[in-house]
Amino acid sequence: MEPLLLAKAFKYLGFEAAKGAIVHGAVYVDQEGIYLFHEKHTWESANTAAATFGLIGALIHHLCTKNKTVDYPFDTTEVGSLPRELFDRFNLRKMKDSALLSIVPRASVGELKKTLTGGATITVGSIQIVPIAPKGKVWKQLPEMGYGSNDGF
């Protein structure tokens, strides 16, 4: 089965080194695991600063966070060092070689939850992966692929 695109951005909850970071890239799922592509990140607080203080707020926020780094809770591999078959499998032609890939095996994935107000969460140990705007059609297929309970819709 081909991997399915679940979301184009995500964040981590329960991992202090990535608190407040929204990771842009992609979240793919298949029967083997979840593939988290980390192409770049932004900060949740950037939108608040821009909405409150306009362009000046956005500029100040950028200056304060430009050197702030994000650590990832799972092992990562650079996309540029992946075998050619993975490039073709995930259609990574447009992704930067410096982007990172984290693979979460299906066996380590715990509970799945999706609510109207709280969004979707995928629990892996004490860490929650929160896909931003997950595709409902793909989310509904996760139990068929062998992932945990799928509460919600």
ABEGO torsion letter per residue (X at the ends): XBBBBABABBBBBGBAAABGBBBBEBBBBBAAEBBBBBABBBBAAAAAAAAAAEAAAAAAAAAAAAABBBBBABBBBBAAABBAAAAAAAGAAABBAABBBBBBBAAABBBBBBBAAAEBBBBBEABBBBBBGBBAAAAAAAAAAGBBBBBEX
